[in-house]
Amino acid sequence: MSFMAAMVPRPPGARLVETRQRGWVDPYAGLDAFDFARQAPSPEISAYVEHFWVVTWTGLAEPYEQRIVSHPTVNMTITQDFHRVAGVIKGGFAYTMRGSGRVLGTRFRPGGFRPFLGRPVSELTGRFAEIGEMYGAAGATLVEQVLAEPDAKAAITLIERFLRDLGPEPDPVAEEVAALVAMAETDVSLTRVDELAAASGRSVRSLQRLFRDYVGVGPKWVIRRFRLHEAADRIHQGLDLATLATELGYTDQAHLTRDFTAAIGLPPATYARLIR
């Protein structure tokens, strides 16, 4: 298994936006203050984990605030500052980096954390739960071991062993959910919940219950969030906002602007000027 690295520094005041498959949406790429890497999971846990991710940084002269735009996934994150499981965060959130450090994260597949939780994932939505509190002594030991392990690949091996030892049971419903979320992400013409429900063969209400149970948020939020990721990518390509709003199913440009600003932290027109 290999790492894919991308460097993601930025000058004071800039914001980093991370997207699920398109890498770092960043107008200031090209320097070397930060390294971002991903590693695929082993086959034994690939039904549950999408990938592991590692961010490292060295010698920051000034604190840097990294803004994250969340996805419809659960993440388990271990760093010196915190060690927690994060449910889907509907708004943006930020982490301030100082000096040198490392963040090691486990991104679960949509629906993939349900077997490890044993109850609706919506109970975690908008929350951060300490790993030690969620998994007791075994979770606390994992945190200690990962923080003490300087090699990222070896630390990931520790996390994989921990997850296997929890004994998750295969769940065909989780596989169905992952496929539906993937559809919402890749089919940019899909902008309404009733369209996704029709494709799934479920009623709208059934789909809503399914997503809250396994993803943690409703299908409308999932679709909208992926369309915002698409908007960021299209803005980068130079597409005008009025056309973009129409193509992505927004009622008008103002609607797109409101959603984009709330999630990204700046209006799309400002974002477009920064990346050109």
C-alpha positions in Angstrom: 0.0 0.0 0.0 1.4 3.4 -0.9 0.8 6.9 0.2 -0.3 9.7 -2.2 1.1 13.0 -0.9 0.0 16.6 -1.7 1.4 19.7 -0.1 -1.1 22.2 1.2 0.4 25.3 2.8 -1.2 28.8 2.7 -0.4 32.3 3.8 -2.0 33.9 6.9 -5.8 34.3 6.6 -6.3 31.7 3.9 -8.6 28.8 4.3 -8.2 25.1 3.3 -11.1 23.2 1.9 -10.8 19.4 1.8 -13.0 17.4 -0.6 -13.6 13.7 -0.6 -12.1 12.6 -3.9 -10.9 15.8 -5.5 -8.0 16.4 -3.0 -7.4 19.8 -1.5 -9.3 22.7 -3.1 -6.6 25.2 -2.6 -5.5 28.5 -4.3 -2.1 28.4 -2.6 -0.8 24.9 -3.3 2.8 24.5 -4.2 4.8 25.1 -1.0 5.9 22.5 1.5 4.7 23.4 5.0 2.2 20.6 5.1 2.0 17.0 3.7 -1.3 15.2 3.2 -1.3 11.4 2.6 -3.9 8.7 2.1 -3.6 5.0 2.6 -6.1 2.4 1.5 -7.4 0.0 4.2 -6.6 -3.7 4.3 -9.1 -6.1 2.7 -10.3 -7.2 6.1 -11.8 -3.8 6.9 -12.4 -2.3 3.5 -16.1 -2.9 3.8 -16.1 -0.3 6.6 -13.2 2.1 6.1 -12.8 4.2 3.0 -9.2 5.3 3.7 -6.8 6.5 6.3 -5.4 10.0 6.0 -2.4 11.7 7.6 -1.5 15.4 7.8 1.9 16.3 9.0 3.5 19.8 9.4 6.8 21.1 10.6 8.2 24.4 11.9 5.1 26.6 11.6 6.3 30.1 12.7 2.6 31.2 13.2 -0.5 29.2 14.1 -2.5 28.1 11.1 -6.3 27.5 11.1 -7.3 24.7 8.8 -11.0 24.9 7.9 -12.7 21.6 7.0 -15.8 21.2 5.0 -17.4 17.9 6.2 -18.7 15.0 4.3 -21.4 12.4 5.0 -18.9 10.2 6.8 -17.7 9.4 10.3 -14.0 10.1 11.1 -11.9 8.8 13.9 -9.0 11.2 14.5 -5.9 11.0 16.7 -3.5 13.8 17.4 -1.8 15.2 20.4 -4.6 17.8 20.9 -7.5 15.4 20.7 -8.5 11.7 20.0 -12.1 11.4 19.1 -14.8 10.0 16.8 -16.5 12.8 14.8 -20.0 12.3 13.6 -21.1 14.2 10.5 -20.6 17.9 11.2 -23.2 19.9 9.2 -21.4 23.2 9.4 -17.7 23.8 8.8 -15.2 23.4 11.6 -11.5 24.3 12.1 -8.4 23.0 13.7 -5.5 25.3 14.6 -2.0 23.9 13.9 1.1 25.1 15.7 4.7 24.3 15.5 5.1 20.7 14.3 2.7 17.8 14.5 0.6 15.0 13.0 -3.1 14.2 12.6 -4.0 10.6 11.8 -7.5 10.0 10.7 -9.7 7.0 9.7 -12.5 7.9 7.3 -15.3 5.3 7.4 -17.4 4.6 4.4 -20.9 6.2 4.5 -22.8 3.7 6.6 -19.5 2.0 7.5 -19.4 3.1 11.1 -22.9 1.7 11.9 -21.5 -1.8 12.8 -19.0 -0.3 15.2 -21.7 1.9 16.9 -24.6 -0.5 17.1 -27.2 2.2 17.0 -28.3 5.0 14.7 -25.4 7.1 13.5 -27.5 10.2 13.8 -26.8 10.0 17.5 -23.3 11.2 16.7 -24.2 13.9 14.2 -22.7 17.2 15.2 -20.8 15.6 18.0 -17.3 14.6 18.9 -16.9 11.5 21.2 -13.7 10.6 22.9 -12.3 7.3 21.8 -11.5 6.2 25.3 -15.0 7.0 26.4 -16.6 5.2 23.5 -14.4 2.0 23.7 -13.1 2.0 27.2 -9.6 0.7 28.1 -9.0 -0.7 24.6 -9.7 2.7 23.1 -7.5 4.5 25.6 -4.7 2.0 24.8 -5.1 2.5 21.1 -4.7 6.3 21.5 -1.5 5.8 23.6 0.0 3.4 21.1 -0.8 5.6 18.1 0.6 8.8 19.7 3.8 6.9 20.7 4.3 5.4 17.2 6.3 7.8 15.0 5.8 5.8 11.8 2.4 6.6 10.2 2.1 3.2 8.4 2.8 1.4 11.7 0.2 3.6 13.5 -2.4 2.7 10.8 -1.6 -1.0 11.4 -2.5 -0.5 15.1 -5.8 1.1 14.2 -6.7 -1.7 11.7 -6.0 -4.3 14.4 -8.1 -2.4 16.9 -11.1 -2.2 14.4 -10.8 -5.9 13.5 -10.8 -6.8 17.2 -14.1 -5.0 17.7 -15.6 -7.7 15.5 -18.0 -5.8 13.2 -20.5 -7.9 11.5 -21.0 -7.5 7.7 -24.2 -5.5 7.0 -25.7 -5.6 3.5 -27.8 -2.5 4.4 -24.6 -0.5 4.9 -23.4 -1.6 1.5 -26.7 -0.3 0.0 -26.2 3.0 1.8 -22.6 3.4 0.5 -23.8 2.8 -3.0 -26.6 5.4 -2.7 -24.2 8.0 -1.3 -21.8 7.2 -4.1 -24.6 7.8 -6.6 -25.5 11.1 -5.0 -21.8 12.2 -5.3 -21.1 11.1 -8.8 -24.4 11.9 -10.6 -24.3 15.7 -10.7 -27.7 15.7 -12.4 -29.2 14.3 -9.2 -30.4 17.3 -7.2 -33.6 16.1 -5.4 -34.3 13.4 -2.8 -37.3 12.0 -4.8 -34.8 11.3 -7.6 -32.5 9.3 -5.3 -35.5 7.5 -3.8 -36.7 6.5 -7.2 -33.3 5.1 -8.1 -33.1 3.2 -4.8 -36.6 1.7 -5.1 -37.5 3.1 -1.7 -40.0 5.7 -0.7 -38.7 9.2 0.3 -39.6 8.5 3.9 -37.9 5.1 3.9 -34.8 6.7 2.3 -34.7 9.4 4.9 -34.9 6.9 7.8 -32.2 4.8 6.2 -29.8 7.7 5.8 -30.4 9.0 9.4 -29.8 5.5 10.7 -26.7 4.7 8.7 -25.2 8.0 7.5 -26.3 10.3 10.3 -27.9 13.0 8.1 -30.8 13.0 5.6 -30.4 12.5 1.9 -31.2 16.1 1.1 -28.1 17.2 3.1 -26.0 14.6 1.4 -27.0 15.7 -2.1 -26.6 19.4 -1.3 -23.1 18.9 0.2 -21.9 17.0 -2.8 -23.3 19.7 -5.1 -21.3 22.2 -3.1 -18.1 20.2 -3.7 -19.1 20.2 -7.4 -19.6 24.0 -7.3 -16.1 24.5 -5.8 -14.6 22.4 -8.6 -16.6 24.1 -11.4 -15.7 27.5 -10.0 -12.1 26.5 -10.2 -12.7 25.7 -13.9 -14.1 29.2 -14.5 -17.9 28.4 -14.9 -20.1 31.4 -14.2 -22.2 31.3 -11.1 -25.6 31.8 -12.7 -25.0 28.8 -15.0 -23.6 26.8 -12.2 -26.6 27.4 -9.9 -29.0 26.2 -12.7 -26.9 23.1 -13.4 -26.7 22.1 -9.8 -30.4 22.5 -9.0 -30.4 25.7 -7.0 -33.4 28.0 -7.3 -31.1 30.9 -8.3 -27.6 32.3 -7.9 -28.4 33.8 -4.5 -29.4 30.4 -3.2 -26.1 28.9 -4.3 -24.2 31.8 -2.8 -25.8 31.3 0.6 -25.1 27.6 0.8 -21.6 28.0 -0.5 -20.7 30.8 1.9 -22.1 28.9 4.9 -20.1 25.8 4.1 -16.8 27.2 2.6 -16.6 30.3 4.7 -16.5 32.8 1.9 -18.8 33.7 -1.1 -18.2 31.9 -4.4 -17.2 35.1 -6.2 -14.5 35.8 -3.6 -13.4 32.1 -3.8 -13.2 32.4 -7.6 -11.0 35.5 -7.4 -8.6 33.7 -5.0 -8.0 30.7 -7.1 -7.5 32.5 -10.4 
